[in-house]
Amino acid sequence: MHPSKKSARQTVMACEQVESRFSAAVLVGGCSNRMGTDKAFLRVGNDLLIERQLRCLSESGAAELLISGRTEVDYSRFSARVVRDELPHAGPLAGVAAALKASSWQLVFVLAVDMPKMTPAMIAKILSRCKEAAGCVPVDGHGFQPLGAAYPVSLLPLAEHLLRIGRYSMREFVGQALSEGFIQTLQLEPVEHIYFTNINLPQEWADISD
């Protein structure tokens, strides 16, 4: 069954399985240079993109919502705790580390703000493959999808180590986490690839928002 066609009851049941067991963080720390404006504040209908992502995570059953954001931006209007990167300009890995460090729970689902097609049902499917000690990273034809994935807080030392030595690649982080048994992978079905579409350019946003 196509995930977007799941009944509301199926989605609720999937979310109930993980409710109160995980934190969720929206990653909004990028500079959005190619977009030319902060992607978090693009509009999706009546909502800002950051609001849309927070609602998606909330509907997935998150017990705690975090925003991993930029120091100079005020996120106080949103119903989520704000955390900041300890190492600036280090990319998404710094945001993941900040979320892992701030989490009140043993599992953190991280979602890039620029994945506007993500759904609660897809998040629930990823979370259904997790245990408190092991997360889950989706894989498609391009490889890992590390910015729509779940990580255990036990990965914080690895994230901090890679940041300290200047190795900021999310793919390296995921590869090491996988080899050490901290995560498992979920092979995405072709119809699920759309949920991981990200936007970087104004024309890409125009195509999505049309």
Order of alpha helices (4+ residues) and beta strands (2+ residues): alpha-beta-beta-beta-alpha-beta-beta-alpha-beta-alpha-beta-beta-beta-alpha-alpha-beta-alpha
